[in-house]
C-alpha cells in the first residue's frame, strides 16, 4: 500500500472539514451535548471502521471524542485514512 507524501497529505486535508495532520495522523475532535451522544457517535464510527477494515484510535472524555487515523500497517497515511475520515464527517 502506497503512503502519501507531505504534499499529498496537505492537498487531501483541504477536502476534510475539521481534520488536521498531528503527530503523523489525521486528527479531529467532536463535542456533543452529553456522554450518551458521544457514545452513540463512537458506535457509529465503530461500524464505519469495521466496514472499512480500518480502525481509528478513539479517545473519549464525557462529551468530547477525539479520533486519530493512521495506516499503521503501511507506516504512514494512505487512502484508507482519508476515505474513513470523509465517511465519519457525514455521520456526526
C-alpha positions in Angstrom: 0.0 0.0 0.0 1.5 3.3 -1.1 1.8 6.1 1.6 1.2 9.8 0.9 3.8 12.4 0.6 3.6 15.6 2.7 2.2 17.4 -0.3 -0.4 14.8 -0.9 -1.5 14.9 2.7 -1.8 18.7 2.6 -3.9 18.5 -0.6 -6.2 15.8 0.8 -6.7 17.8 4.0 -8.3 20.6 2.0 -11.2 18.2 1.4 -11.7 17.3 5.1 -13.5 19.8 7.2 -12.1 20.0 10.7 -9.3 17.4 10.4 -5.7 18.2 11.0 -2.4 16.3 10.5 -1.0 16.0 14.0 1.9 13.7 15.0 1.8 11.6 11.9 -2.0 11.0 11.9 -5.3 12.6 10.9 -7.0 14.0 14.0 -10.3 15.6 14.8 -12.2 16.3 17.9 -16.0 16.3 18.2 -18.1 17.8 21.0 -21.6 16.5 22.0 -24.3 17.5 24.4 -23.5 14.7 26.8 -21.8 11.4 27.3 -24.7 9.4 25.7 -24.5 11.3 22.4 -20.7 10.9 22.4 -21.0 7.2 22.9 -23.6 6.9 20.2 -21.2 8.6 17.8 -18.4 6.3 18.9 -20.6 3.3 18.0 -21.4 4.8 14.6 -17.6 5.3 14.0 -17.0 1.7 15.1 -19.5 0.4 12.5 -17.9 2.5 9.7 -14.4 1.3 10.8 -15.5 -2.3 10.7 -17.0 -1.8 7.2 -13.7 -0.2 6.0 -11.5 -2.7 7.9 -9.6 0.4 9.2 -9.7 1.2 12.9 -9.1 4.6 14.4 -7.7 5.5 17.8 -10.6 6.8 19.8 -10.4 8.9 22.9 -13.4 9.9 24.9 -13.9 12.3 27.9 -17.5 12.8 28.8 -18.9 14.7 25.8 -15.7 15.0 23.8 -14.5 12.4 21.3 -11.1 12.7 19.5 -10.3 10.4 16.6 -6.9 9.7 15.1 -6.4 7.9 11.8 -3.1 6.4 10.5 -2.5 3.3 8.5 -0.1 1.6 10.9 0.5 -1.4 8.6 1.8 1.0 5.9 3.7 3.2 8.4 2.0 6.3 7.1 -1.0 8.0 5.6 -3.0 6.2 2.8 -6.3 6.4 1.0 -7.8 4.4 3.9 -7.3 7.2 6.3 -8.8 9.9 4.1 -11.7 7.7 3.0 -12.7 6.9 6.5 -12.4 10.5 7.7 -14.8 11.5 4.9 -17.3 8.9 6.0 -17.0 9.9 9.6 -17.7 13.6 8.7 -21.0 12.6 7.2 -22.1 10.7 10.4 -21.9 13.4 13.0 
